[in-house]
């Protein structure tokens, strides 16, 4: 995967994503259909889940430490996906590679539909696994040593006798991982080139030098990601770990963009200070909370499982075993118990609040020195009035002279061809 990305750039990433998406959906659909047929129909799956409390009504608890409430899913989930679709370098790079805003919107709607379908398939497969093992829990019997092993075990049980199909599932699983990894590697190489290399070189880089720099970054970051696999496997469930660690940068990044779009009175030093504080705060919160989960200091209640109908022998002494932690539950700092779904929201909120507080030290920025097309519509109308509407969409840079020229002449244009060329390197 690292070699194609380093050689092919964004085009290679897009085409590999297409192939991997079909592999991923194909594997999930195959498992869902075959498992449902073996179990006797989808009504068996949903009836089993409902009767044993696996399907629940929404939890309206406003306590942020309660795991997976309606509010954490709606508000926290909305902020998380807002950052992913509106601010993330991975998505912005793809928007810029499209020929028009209309094409970008169409691609975004397709992405939203695909994500919703993927989540529905994953949720159904989870219910299917429970219905299959509800009277012989593999985790209790230690047939599976971690929750992430349940799906592979289920696949081998239902597809093991069909040559090639377990391999298809493995390809789908790897496709899901490699699709995200390829996107991040390509975006990371572009960010490092534009923000950490070009500003500090005296002469313009040649195309050959740019290619070598981006390829080196892809190889280096890819090797680091591969090495971190040995750390991640000891840090708890992948979903919570991913969302928790992503929030370290995603929250402050969303907060910084929100400041730029909605609060132009905050100047750059205040925004930078807020971003740094946001990253430090979220690093402390995410890493400490995840460490507490990994060591067993923070645990979450599990629904009761049964082993009454197991057809194989296992060590029953494990049924009465208890897991102890060196840290007492009451010694855990309350903030570490906040549901991970709130982390991106917290990171953005801390960044915005600290940045606003820093305006008392650094002073306020003149909002009219900000390009109108960088502001939200209602903010632009408030700051510029009618002139802002005429000037919006007419330029790229945000220095005061260009803004003034655009307000006077309504002239200027973005070099989209140059942006597209750089995004495809």
C-alpha positions as CSV (number, residue, x, y, z in Angstrom):
1,X,0.0,0.0,0.0
2,X,2.8,2.4,0.8
3,X,4.5,1.9,-2.5
4,X,1.4,2.7,-4.7
5,X,0.7,5.8,-2.7
6,X,4.2,7.1,-2.9
7,X,4.3,6.6,-6.7
8,X,0.7,7.3,-7.8
9,X,-0.3,10.2,-5.6
10,X,-4.0,11.2,-5.1
11,X,-5.2,9.4,-8.2
12,X,-3.8,6.1,-6.9
13,X,-5.4,6.7,-3.6
14,X,-8.8,7.4,-5.2
15,X,-8.7,4.3,-7.4
16,X,-7.5,2.0,-4.6
17,X,-10.3,3.4,-2.4
18,X,-12.8,2.5,-5.0
19,X,-11.6,-1.1,-5.3
20,X,-11.3,-1.4,-1.5
21,X,-14.8,0.0,-0.9
22,X,-16.4,-2.7,-3.1
23,X,-14.3,-5.4,-1.4
24,X,-15.4,-4.1,2.0
25,X,-19.1,-3.9,1.2
26,X,-19.0,-7.2,-0.5
27,X,-17.4,-9.0,2.5
28,X,-20.0,-7.5,4.9
29,X,-23.0,-8.3,2.7
30,X,-21.7,-11.9,2.2
31,X,-21.4,-12.4,6.0
32,X,-24.8,-10.8,6.7
33,X,-26.7,-12.8,4.1
34,X,-25.0,-16.2,4.9
35,X,-25.4,-15.7,8.6
36,X,-29.0,-14.7,8.4
37,X,-29.8,-17.7,6.2
38,X,-28.1,-20.1,8.7
39,X,-29.9,-18.6,11.6
40,X,-33.3,-18.8,10.1
41,X,-34.1,-15.2,9.0
42,X,-33.7,-11.6,10.1
43,X,-36.7,-11.8,12.4
44,X,-34.8,-14.3,14.6
45,X,-31.9,-11.8,14.8
46,X,-34.0,-8.8,15.9
47,X,-36.3,-10.8,18.2
48,X,-33.3,-12.2,20.0
49,X,-31.8,-8.8,20.4
50,X,-35.0,-7.2,21.6
51,X,-35.8,-9.9,24.2
52,X,-32.4,-9.7,25.8
53,X,-32.1,-6.0,25.9
54,X,-29.6,-5.6,23.1
55,X,-31.9,-3.2,21.3
56,X,-32.7,-0.3,23.7
57,X,-34.8,2.8,23.6
58,X,-32.9,6.1,23.5
59,X,-31.2,7.2,26.8
60,X,-32.0,10.8,27.5
61,X,-29.6,11.1,30.5
62,X,-27.8,14.5,30.3
63,X,-24.8,13.2,32.3
64,X,-21.8,13.5,30.0
65,X,-20.1,10.5,31.8
66,X,-23.0,8.2,30.8
67,X,-21.9,6.1,27.8
68,X,-23.8,6.5,24.5
69,X,-26.8,8.6,25.4
70,X,-29.0,10.2,22.8
71,X,-27.2,13.6,23.3
72,X,-23.7,12.2,23.0
73,X,-24.7,10.5,19.8
74,X,-26.5,13.5,18.3
75,X,-24.4,16.4,19.5
76,X,-21.0,14.7,19.9
77,X,-21.6,12.6,16.8
78,X,-22.6,15.6,14.7
79,X,-19.5,17.6,15.8
80,X,-17.3,14.6,15.0
81,X,-18.6,14.2,11.5
82,X,-18.7,17.9,11.0
83,X,-14.9,17.9,11.6
84,X,-14.5,14.9,9.3
85,X,-16.4,16.3,6.4
86,X,-15.8,20.1,6.7
87,X,-12.3,20.5,8.1
88,X,-10.3,17.3,7.7
89,X,-7.4,17.5,5.3
90,X,-8.4,14.1,3.8
91,X,-11.8,15.5,2.7
92,X,-10.6,19.0,1.7
93,X,-8.0,17.5,-0.6
94,X,-10.7,15.5,-2.4
95,X,-13.0,18.5,-2.7
96,X,-10.3,20.5,-4.3
97,X,-9.6,17.7,-6.8
98,X,-13.2,18.0,-8.2
99,X,-14.0,20.3,-11.0
100,X,-16.8,22.3,-9.3
101,X,-18.7,22.9,-6.1
102,X,-21.7,21.0,-7.5
103,X,-19.5,17.9,-8.0
104,X,-18.2,18.3,-4.5
105,X,-21.7,18.3,-3.0
106,X,-22.7,15.3,-5.1
107,X,-19.6,13.4,-3.9
108,X,-20.3,14.4,-0.3
109,X,-23.9,13.1,-0.5
110,X,-22.6,9.8,-1.9
111,X,-20.1,9.6,0.9
112,X,-22.9,10.2,3.5
113,X,-25.0,7.5,2.0
114,X,-22.1,5.1,1.9
115,X,-21.2,5.7,5.5
116,X,-24.8,5.2,6.7
117,X,-25.0,2.0,4.8
118,X,-21.7,0.8,6.2
119,X,-22.8,1.5,9.7
120,X,-26.1,-0.2,9.2
121,X,-24.3,-3.3,7.9
122,X,-21.8,-3.3,10.8
123,X,-24.6,-2.9,13.3
124,X,-26.6,-5.8,11.8
125,X,-23.6,-8.0,11.7
126,X,-23.1,-7.3,15.4
127,X,-26.7,-8.3,16.2
128,X,-26.2,-11.4,14.0
129,X,-23.1,-12.4,16.0
130,X,-25.0,-12.0,19.2
131,X,-27.9,-14.1,18.0
132,X,-25.5,-16.8,17.0
133,X,-23.5,-17.0,20.2
134,X,-26.1,-15.8,22.8
135,X,-26.1,-19.1,24.6
136,X,-22.4,-19.8,24.3
137,X,-20.4,-16.6,24.6
138,X,-16.9,-17.0,23.0
139,X,-15.5,-14.3,25.2
140,X,-16.5,-16.0,28.4
141,X,-15.2,-19.3,27.2
142,X,-12.0,-17.7,26.0
143,X,-12.5,-19.0,22.5
144,X,-12.1,-15.4,21.4
145,X,-9.6,-13.4,23.5
146,X,-10.9,-9.9,22.5
147,X,-14.1,-8.4,21.1
148,X,-12.4,-7.6,17.8
149,X,-11.9,-11.4,17.3
150,X,-15.7,-12.1,17.3
151,X,-16.3,-11.3,13.7
152,X,-13.4,-13.3,12.3
153,X,-14.6,-16.3,14.5
154,X,-18.1,-15.9,13.2
155,X,-16.9,-15.8,9.6
156,X,-14.9,-19.0,10.1
157,X,-18.0,-20.7,11.6
158,X,-20.3,-19.8,8.7
159,X,-17.9,-19.7,5.8
160,X,-15.1,-22.0,6.8
161,X,-16.4,-24.9,4.7
162,X,-16.6,-22.7,1.5
163,X,-13.2,-22.4,-0.2
164,X,-12.1,-18.9,-0.8
165,X,-14.9,-17.0,1.0
166,X,-13.0,-16.6,4.3
167,X,-10.2,-15.1,2.2
168,X,-12.7,-12.7,0.6
169,X,-13.7,-11.5,4.1
170,X,-10.1,-11.0,5.1
171,X,-9.6,-8.9,2.0
172,X,-12.6,-6.9,2.9
173,X,-11.3,-6.2,6.4
174,X,-7.9,-5.2,5.2
175,X,-9.5,-3.0,2.6
176,X,-11.4,-1.1,5.3
177,X,-8.1,-0.5,7.1
178,X,-6.0,0.3,4.1
179,X,-8.6,2.6,2.6
180,X,-8.3,4.9,5.6
181,X,-4.6,4.5,5.9
182,X,-4.0,5.4,2.2
183,X,-6.0,8.6,2.5
184,X,-4.2,9.7,5.6
185,X,-0.7,9.0,4.2
186,X,-1.4,11.0,1.1
187,X,-2.9,13.9,3.0
188,X,0.0,13.9,5.5
189,X,2.6,14.1,2.8
190,X,0.8,17.1,1.2
191,X,0.5,18.9,4.6
192,X,4.2,18.4,5.5
193,X,5.2,19.6,2.0
194,X,3.1,22.7,2.1
195,X,3.3,23.8,5.7
196,X,6.7,22.5,6.9
197,X,9.0,22.4,3.8
198,X,8.0,25.0,1.3
199,X,7.8,28.0,3.7
200,X,11.5,27.3,4.9
201,X,13.3,26.8,1.5
202,X,14.8,29.8,-0.2
203,X,14.4,28.5,-3.8
204,X,11.3,27.0,-5.3
205,X,11.4,23.2,-5.2
206,X,11.7,21.3,-8.5
207,X,9.0,18.7,-9.4
208,X,11.6,16.0,-8.7
209,X,12.4,17.3,-5.3
210,X,8.7,17.6,-4.4
211,X,8.1,14.0,-5.5
212,X,11.0,12.7,-3.4
213,X,9.9,14.6,-0.3
214,X,6.3,13.4,-0.5
215,X,7.3,9.8,-1.2
216,X,9.8,9.9,1.7
217,X,7.0,11.2,4.0
218,X,4.7,8.4,2.9
219,X,7.3,5.7,3.5
220,X,8.3,7.1,6.9
221,X,4.8,7.7,8.2
222,X,3.6,4.4,6.9
223,X,6.4,2.6,8.7
224,X,5.5,4.4,11.9
225,X,1.8,3.4,11.5
226,X,2.8,-0.3,11.0
227,X,5.0,-0.2,14.1
228,X,2.3,1.3,16.3
229,X,0.1,-1.7,15.6
230,X,1.9,-3.5,18.5
231,X,0.9,-0.6,20.8
232,X,-2.7,-0.2,19.7
233,X,-3.6,-3.9,20.3
234,X,-3.0,-3.4,24.0
235,X,-5.1,-0.2,24.3
236,X,-8.7,-1.5,24.3
237,X,-11.4,-1.5,21.6
238,X,-10.4,0.0,18.3
239,X,-13.4,2.3,17.9
240,X,-13.1,4.1,21.2
241,X,-9.3,4.3,20.9
242,X,-9.5,5.8,17.4
243,X,-12.1,8.4,18.2
244,X,-10.3,9.3,21.4
245,X,-6.9,9.8,19.9
246,X,-8.3,11.6,16.8
247,X,-9.9,14.2,19.1
248,X,-6.5,15.3,20.2
249,X,-6.1,17.2,16.9
250,X,-9.6,17.1,15.4
251,X,-11.2,19.1,18.2
252,X,-8.7,22.0,18.2
253,X,-8.6,22.0,14.4
254,X,-12.4,22.3,14.2
255,X,-12.3,25.1,16.9
256,X,-9.7,27.0,14.9
257,X,-11.7,26.8,11.7
258,X,-14.8,27.9,13.5
259,X,-13.0,30.9,14.8
260,X,-11.9,31.9,11.3
261,X,-15.3,31.5,9.8
262,X,-17.5,32.8,12.6
263,X,-15.4,35.0,14.8
264,X,-13.0,37.2,12.7
265,X,-12.4,39.4,15.7
266,X,-9.9,36.8,17.1
267,X,-6.5,37.4,15.7
268,X,-3.8,34.8,14.7
269,X,-1.9,34.8,18.0
270,X,-5.0,34.2,20.0
271,X,-6.1,31.4,17.7
272,X,-2.7,29.8,17.8
273,X,-2.6,30.0,21.6
274,X,-6.1,28.5,21.8
275,X,-5.1,25.7,19.4
276,X,-2.0,24.8,21.4
277,X,-3.9,24.7,24.7
278,X,-6.6,22.7,23.0
279,X,-4.1,20.1,21.8
280,X,-2.4,19.9,25.2
281,X,-5.7,19.6,27.0
282,X,-7.1,16.9,24.7
283,X,-3.8,15.0,24.8
284,X,-3.9,14.9,28.6
285,X,-7.6,13.9,28.7
286,X,-7.5,11.3,25.9
287,X,-4.3,9.6,26.9
288,X,-5.1,9.5,30.6
289,X,-8.7,8.2,30.0
290,X,-7.5,5.6,27.5
291,X,-4.8,4.4,29.8
292,X,-7.4,4.0,32.6
293,X,-9.6,1.9,30.3
294,X,-6.6,-0.2,29.2
295,X,-5.6,-0.9,32.8
296,X,-9.1,-1.7,33.9
297,X,-9.4,1.4,36.2
298,X,-12.4,2.4,34.2
299,X,-14.8,-0.3,33.2
300,X,-18.3,-0.3,31.7
301,X,-21.2,-2.6,32.6
302,X,-21.7,-5.5,30.3
303,X,-25.0,-7.2,29.6
304,X,-25.3,-10.8,30.9
305,X,-24.1,-13.6,28.6
306,X,-24.7,-17.4,28.8
307,X,-22.5,-20.5,28.2
308,X,-25.3,-23.0,29.0
309,X,-25.4,-24.5,25.5
310,X,-21.7,-24.7,24.6
311,X,-20.8,-27.8,22.8
312,X,-17.1,-27.8,23.6
313,X,-15.1,-28.0,26.7
314,X,-13.6,-24.9,28.3
315,X,-12.1,-23.8,31.6
316,X,-15.0,-23.0,33.8
317,X,-12.8,-21.5,36.5
318,X,-12.7,-18.4,34.4
319,X,-16.4,-17.8,35.0
320,X,-15.8,-16.8,38.6
321,X,-12.6,-14.9,37.9
322,X,-12.5,-11.2,38.6
323,X,-10.2,-8.5,37.1
324,X,-8.6,-6.2,39.6
325,X,-7.0,-2.8,39.0
326,X,-4.2,-1.1,40.9
327,X,-6.2,2.1,40.8
328,X,-9.4,2.3,42.8
329,X,-12.5,3.4,40.8
330,X,-13.1,6.3,43.1
331,X,-9.6,7.6,42.5
332,X,-10.2,8.3,38.8
333,X,-10.5,11.9,37.9
334,X,-14.1,12.6,37.0
335,X,-13.2,14.2,33.7
336,X,-11.7,10.9,32.5
337,X,-15.1,9.3,32.7
338,X,-16.6,11.7,30.1
339,X,-17.9,9.6,27.1
340,X,-15.4,9.6,24.2
341,X,-18.2,10.8,21.9
342,X,-17.8,14.3,23.5
343,X,-14.1,14.6,22.9
344,X,-14.1,16.4,19.6
345,X,-16.7,18.8,21.0
346,X,-14.6,19.4,24.1
347,X,-11.5,20.0,22.1
348,X,-13.2,22.6,19.9
349,X,-14.9,24.3,22.9
350,X,-11.6,24.6,24.8
351,X,-9.9,26.1,21.7
352,X,-12.6,28.7,21.1
353,X,-12.9,29.7,24.8
354,X,-9.1,30.0,25.3
355,X,-8.8,32.0,22.0
356,X,-11.5,34.4,23.1
357,X,-9.9,34.9,26.5
358,X,-6.5,35.6,24.8
359,X,-8.1,38.6,22.9
360,X,-7.9,40.3,26.3
361,X,-4.1,40.0,26.1
362,X,-3.4,40.3,22.3
363,X,-6.2,42.6,21.4
364,X,-8.9,42.3,18.8
365,X,-8.5,41.8,15.1
366,X,-10.1,44.2,12.6
367,X,-12.6,41.9,10.9
368,X,-12.5,44.0,7.7
369,X,-8.9,42.8,7.1
370,X,-10.3,39.3,6.5
371,X,-11.3,38.3,3.0
372,X,-15.2,38.2,2.8
373,X,-15.2,34.8,1.1
374,X,-13.5,33.3,4.1
375,X,-16.5,34.2,6.4
376,X,-19.9,32.6,6.9
377,X,-22.6,34.4,5.0
378,X,-24.3,36.0,8.0
379,X,-21.0,37.1,9.5
380,X,-20.0,38.6,6.1
381,X,-23.2,40.6,5.9
382,X,-22.6,41.9,9.5
383,X,-19.0,42.9,8.9
384,X,-19.2,44.2,5.3
385,X,-22.8,44.8,4.5
386,X,-23.6,44.8,0.8
387,X,-20.0,45.3,-0.2
388,X,-19.1,42.0,1.4
389,X,-21.7,40.1,-0.7
390,X,-20.3,41.7,-3.9
391,X,-16.7,40.8,-3.0
392,X,-17.3,37.3,-1.8
393,X,-16.0,34.5,-3.9
394,X,-13.6,36.8,-5.8
395,X,-10.3,35.9,-4.3
396,X,-8.1,33.5,-2.3
397,X,-5.8,35.4,0.0
398,X,-6.8,37.3,3.1
399,X,-4.4,40.1,3.5
400,X,-5.8,43.6,4.0
401,X,-4.6,45.1,0.7
402,X,-6.2,42.5,-1.4
403,X,-9.5,42.7,0.6
404,X,-9.5,46.5,0.1
405,X,-8.9,46.1,-3.7
406,X,-11.6,43.6,-4.0
407,X,-14.1,45.8,-2.2
408,X,-13.2,48.6,-4.5
409,X,-13.0,46.8,-7.8
410,X,-14.9,43.5,-7.1
411,X,-12.0,41.8,-8.9
412,X,-9.7,38.8,-8.2
413,X,-9.9,35.1,-8.7
414,X,-8.7,31.8,-7.2
415,X,-6.2,29.8,-9.1
416,X,-8.1,26.5,-8.9
417,X,-5.8,24.9,-11.5
418,X,-2.8,25.4,-9.2
419,X,-4.7,24.0,-6.2
420,X,-5.8,21.0,-8.2
421,X,-2.3,20.4,-9.5
422,X,-0.8,20.5,-5.9
423,X,-3.5,18.2,-4.5
424,X,-2.7,15.5,-7.1
425,X,1.0,15.3,-6.4
